[in-house]
Structure formats: structure tokens, C-alpha cells
Amino acid sequence: MSVEDTPRLAWAITGSGHFLKECVALLRAQTHVDVFLSQAAEEVLRCYHLPLDLPETCRLYKEGAASAPVVGRFYRGGYRALVIAPTSSNTVAKMVFGISDTLITNLYAHAGKCRVPSIVFPCDTESELSSEAPDGMVAVYPRRIDLENTRKLVHMEYTIVAETVGSLDAELGKLAS
Ligand SMILES: Cc1cc2nc3c(=O)[nH]c(=O)nc-3n(C[C@H](O)[C@H](O)[C@H](O)COP(=O)(O)O)c2cc1C
């Protein structure tokens, strides 16, 4: 089986600035990854002046066609896992209610329908957070609905929730071994 035929890691980035820099650092350590950006992710990466600088072995996909035809790759065994890191409140809410109307929510829904595991790093993990905004640290108080949605994620099929950068790194390590 050539490298091209080997199932890849799919990594989705949403428009969450919380731990974005750390997620991008973990992403850059990967090879043979397909990277998917929500429209908001593209904007937020620019706000943080964070270029992805991906090696040539990686492929980059942006929000485009409404039907997200790229999800077909899950049905042909193209991906061994999906990582969604970081995951915005908006995308988490859609994921736990089964909505798939964006590139990233489509990836998640169809990964699940193909029994491919998703590692999800949600931004709303605690009722009080310190988060790095483009111009410095800010306090964030996720609402009850945000925290409830994060809790619902653990009950979703084929979903592994990583609540810290350390646990995201550990889950990525398990995929590599
Ligand atoms: C600089 C910046 C940082 C942001 N950080 C967050 C965040 O940490 N968490 C979050 O839920 N939304 C954050 N947002 C708002 C999201 O980008 C917005 O809700 C967007 O609609 C999410 O779309 P997506 O889920 O399709 O990526 C941020 C926006 C900006 C401009």
C-alpha cells in the first residue's frame, strides 16, 4: 500500500481561538494529514497571525460546496480518524444535535456514520476560563448551554473528548502507536 493509499488523519479547525496556537503546534507535528478549515477558522487564524505552514505531504481544504463532497473519502476508508481541534461552541452545539450544515459538522457526522473515531477538543470545558485573545488574555464564562453541549459530546458514538491540550496530545499519541 503506498503512502497515498494509507488512511490519513483528517484534522478540522473551527473558529475557536481558545488553545488555537497549541492545536496548530500539535497539527504541525503531524505528517500526511488532511486539514479542513471552517470559514470562521480561516478568519480567526488570520486574527492570531497563525500561518499553518503545512508540509507538502498535507492537503488543505476550505469551506466550499454545501454538500461537502469530500466526506465521501470516509466511505472509501480514506481516513483512520478525525480530529476537531479546537472546536467552537457553535460547532459543538451542531454536532451534539446531529446538524451537519458546514464542512466540519459534515466531517463529524459522516465520520460517525462510517464508524471512524473523532477526537474532539471543545473550547467550553469549565465555567470560568482564561483564554488567549489576539491582543492578550481574557476571561471567558461559558454559558450553561455551552457546558451542557460539551457534556453531551461524551455520549456521542465514535467520539473521544479531549478536555486539555495534554489529553489531546495523548490521544494523538495513541493513534500513532
Ligand atoms: C479572534 C476570535 C476568537 C474566537 N474565539 C472563539 C472561541 O474560543 N470559542 C468560540 O466558541 N468561538 C470563538 N470565536 C467565535 C467563532 O469564530 C464564531 O462563533 C464562529 O461562528 C464559529 O464558526 P465555526 O463553528 O463554523 O467555526 C472567536 C472569534 C474570533 C474573531
The ligand as an SDF file (V2000), in Angstrom:
LIG
                    3D

 31 33  0  0  0  0  0  0  0  0999 V2000
  -10.4700   36.2140   17.4420 C   0  0  0  0  0  0  0  0  0  0  0  0
  -11.6500   35.3210   17.6360 C   0  0  0  0  0  0  0  0  0  0  0  0
  -11.5830   34.3010   18.5810 C   0  0  0  0  0  0  0  0  0  0  0  0
  -12.7020   33.4750   18.8010 C   0  0  0  0  0  0  0  0  0  0  0  0
  -12.6080   32.5050   19.7390 N   0  0  0  0  0  0  0  0  0  0  0  0
  -13.6760   31.6910   19.9770 C   0  0  0  0  0  0  0  0  0  0  0  0
  -13.5880   30.6610   20.9670 C   0  0  0  0  0  0  0  0  0  0  0  0
  -12.5550   30.4840   21.6430 O   0  0  0  0  0  0  0  0  0  0  0  0
  -14.6620   29.8730   21.1370 N   0  0  0  0  0  0  0  0  0  0  0  0
  -15.8030   30.0150   20.4010 C   0  0  0  0  0  0  0  0  0  0  0  0
  -16.7400   29.2400   20.5900 O   0  0  0  0  0  0  0  0  0  0  0  0
  -15.9160   30.9830   19.4590 N   0  0  0  0  0  0  0  0  0  0  0  0
  -14.8820   31.8250   19.2250 C   0  0  0  0  0  0  0  0  0  0  0  0
  -14.9710   32.8040   18.2690 N   0  0  0  0  0  0  0  0  0  0  0  0
  -16.2500   32.9570   17.5400 C   0  0  0  0  0  0  0  0  0  0  0  0
  -16.4010   31.8970   16.4340 C   0  0  0  0  0  0  0  0  0  0  0  0
  -15.3970   32.0740   15.4400 O   0  0  0  0  0  0  0  0  0  0  0  0
  -17.8180   32.0210   15.8190 C   0  0  0  0  0  0  0  0  0  0  0  0
  -18.7930   31.5760   16.7580 O   0  0  0  0  0  0  0  0  0  0  0  0
  -17.9880   31.2470   14.5260 C   0  0  0  0  0  0  0  0  0  0  0  0
  -19.3210   31.4150   14.0710 O   0  0  0  0  0  0  0  0  0  0  0  0
  -17.7290   29.7600   14.6950 C   0  0  0  0  0  0  0  0  0  0  0  0
  -17.9290   29.1200   13.4430 O   0  0  0  0  0  0  0  0  0  0  0  0
  -17.4850   27.6130   13.2090 P   0  0  0  0  0  0  0  0  0  0  0  0
  -18.0180   26.8190   14.3470 O   0  0  0  0  0  0  0  0  0  0  0  0
  -18.1680   27.2340   11.9150 O   0  0  0  0  0  0  0  0  0  0  0  0
  -16.0190   27.5710   13.0560 O   0  0  0  0  0  0  0  0  0  0  0  0
  -13.8810   33.6560   18.0390 C   0  0  0  0  0  0  0  0  0  0  0  0
  -13.9300   34.6680   17.0970 C   0  0  0  0  0  0  0  0  0  0  0  0
  -12.8330   35.5000   16.9010 C   0  0  0  0  0  0  0  0  0  0  0  0
  -12.9100   36.5890   15.8740 C   0  0  0  0  0  0  0  0  0  0  0  0
  1  2  1  0
  2  3  1  0
  2 30  2  0
  3  4  2  0
  4  5  1  0
  4 28  1  0
  5  6  2  0
  6  7  1  0
  6 13  1  0
  7  8  2  0
  7  9  1  0
  9 10  1  0
 10 11  2  0
 10 12  1  0
 12 13  2  0
 13 14  1  0
 14 15  1  0
 14 28  1  0
 15 16  1  0
 16 17  1  0
 16 18  1  0
 18 19  1  0
 18 20  1  0
 20 21  1  0
 20 22  1  0
 22 23  1  0
 23 24  1  0
 24 25  2  0
 24 26  1  0
 24 27  1  0
 28 29  2  0
 29 30  1  0
 30 31  1  0
M  END
$$$$
